[in-house]
Amino acid sequence: MLKHLKETETLVKKILSENPDARGSSKQLYLEVCKECGLNLTEQQKQIFLKMPDFETITRSARYLKQTYSWLRDKNHQNRLFKQVEMKKYYSKKNKK
């Protein structure tokens, strides 16, 4: 899991370094990540994507709803809580450097 994080950080750093538009727009950053990973969207698909809610907003809404309505949680809820703790530890160590 940590290897995947490091690879993602490297990719995002490359994109942010090379593409100033991606620095101010999460959606533009996502589009660039898609392109780097081989997902070449048509211009129409890009326009539709840019009109969608941000992924963070979707995730935040889902998190709130699952917290409020436990029946919306899936069977892997406990495993994700454990991974969340691991991620917090990883980033707290990284920020102390």
C-alpha positions, 0 to 999 in steps of 0.5 A: 500500500505504501508503495502505491502511495509513493508512486501516486505522489511521484506522479502528482508531483510530476503533473503539478510541476509540468502543468500549472493549470492542474495546481489550481483545479483538482479536476484538471489534476484528475484529467492529467492523472487519467491521461498519464495512466493511459485513459485518453478521454475525448473532448466531450468526455472531458467536458462532462467530467469537468461538470461533475461534482468533485471527487472529494465532494462525492466522497465526503457526502458518502462518508457522511451518509454512511456515518449517519445511516449504518445500513449504507456501510459495506462489509469492509467498513472495519478494514477501511477503518484500520487502513485509515489509521495506517494512512494517518500514521504514514502522513503524520510521520512524513510531516514530521520530517 
